[in-house]
């Protein structure tokens, strides 16, 4: 049984439904499913990125959120995301590069 390969990631809906069904009835009656889902999503997302921090940048009119170990890695990921979004919308990339401002 332990020799079987375990899935690396479980879909959010599957994880939430398993967790919700495992809660006692008194808890399920006292908390709305939408509130529980919101709280579970926050913990699930933070747990998936346990070794990383969340960075939010503003690039032009875009707001870009990335998970990274440090600021340098986060900026590189944010630039790639900005390039991707610009190509998708048909916008030209800035000649001087993206001016990323960290949002707190």
C-alpha positions as CSV (number, residue, x, y, z in Angstrom):
1,X,0.0,0.0,0.0
2,X,2.8,2.4,0.8
3,X,4.6,1.4,-2.4
4,X,1.9,3.0,-4.5
5,X,2.7,6.3,-6.1
6,X,0.8,9.1,-4.4
7,X,-0.6,12.0,-6.4
8,X,1.6,15.1,-6.1
9,X,-1.4,17.5,-6.1
10,X,-5.0,17.0,-5.3
11,X,-7.6,19.1,-7.1
12,X,-9.0,21.8,-4.8
13,X,-12.6,20.7,-5.1
14,X,-11.7,17.1,-4.2
15,X,-9.6,18.3,-1.2
16,X,-12.3,20.6,0.0
17,X,-15.1,18.1,-0.3
18,X,-13.1,15.5,1.6
19,X,-12.3,18.0,4.3
20,X,-15.9,19.2,4.5
21,X,-17.3,15.7,4.8
22,X,-14.9,14.9,7.6
23,X,-16.1,17.8,9.8
24,X,-18.7,17.0,12.5
25,X,-22.3,17.9,11.8
26,X,-22.3,20.6,14.5
27,X,-19.5,22.4,12.6
28,X,-21.2,22.1,9.2
29,X,-24.4,23.4,10.7
30,X,-22.7,26.5,12.2
31,X,-20.6,27.5,9.2
32,X,-21.9,28.3,5.7
33,X,-20.3,26.2,3.0
34,X,-19.2,29.4,1.1
35,X,-17.4,30.8,4.2
36,X,-15.8,27.4,4.9
37,X,-14.7,27.2,1.2
38,X,-13.1,30.7,1.4
39,X,-11.2,29.9,4.6
40,X,-10.2,26.4,3.2
41,X,-8.9,28.0,0.0
42,X,-6.6,30.4,1.9
43,X,-5.1,27.6,3.9
44,X,-4.9,25.2,0.9
45,X,-3.1,27.8,-1.2
46,X,-0.7,28.8,1.6
47,X,0.1,25.1,2.2
48,X,0.8,24.5,-1.4
49,X,3.4,27.3,-1.3
50,X,4.8,26.6,2.1
51,X,8.4,27.5,1.1
52,X,7.4,30.6,-0.9
53,X,5.9,34.0,-0.2
54,X,3.2,35.8,-2.1
55,X,4.3,39.0,-4.0
56,X,2.0,41.4,-5.7
57,X,3.3,43.8,-8.4
58,X,1.7,46.5,-10.5
59,X,2.9,46.7,-14.1
60,X,1.2,49.5,-16.0
61,X,-2.5,48.8,-15.6
62,X,-2.0,45.1,-14.6
63,X,-1.9,43.7,-11.1
64,X,0.3,40.5,-11.0
65,X,0.4,38.1,-8.1
66,X,3.2,35.5,-8.0
67,X,4.6,33.0,-5.4
68,X,8.3,32.9,-5.0
69,X,11.1,32.3,-2.5
70,X,12.6,35.9,-2.9
71,X,12.1,39.2,-4.5
72,X,14.4,38.6,-7.4
73,X,12.7,35.4,-8.4
74,X,9.3,37.1,-7.9
75,X,10.2,39.9,-10.3
76,X,11.4,37.5,-12.9
77,X,8.1,35.5,-12.7
78,X,6.1,38.8,-12.7
79,X,7.9,39.9,-15.9
80,X,7.1,36.6,-17.6
81,X,3.5,36.9,-16.6
82,X,3.3,40.5,-17.8
83,X,4.8,39.4,-21.2
84,X,2.3,36.6,-21.4
85,X,-0.7,38.9,-20.7
86,X,0.5,41.6,-23.1
87,X,0.9,39.1,-26.0
88,X,-2.5,37.6,-25.1
89,X,-4.2,41.0,-25.3
90,X,-2.1,42.2,-28.3
91,X,-0.3,44.9,-26.4
92,X,3.3,45.8,-27.3
93,X,5.9,45.1,-24.6
94,X,7.6,48.3,-23.3
95,X,10.9,49.0,-24.9
96,X,12.5,49.8,-21.5
97,X,11.0,46.6,-19.9
98,X,8.3,46.4,-17.4
99,X,8.4,48.8,-14.5
100,X,7.3,46.6,-11.6
101,X,6.1,48.3,-8.4
102,X,5.5,46.1,-5.4
103,X,2.1,46.5,-3.9
104,X,1.8,46.1,-0.1
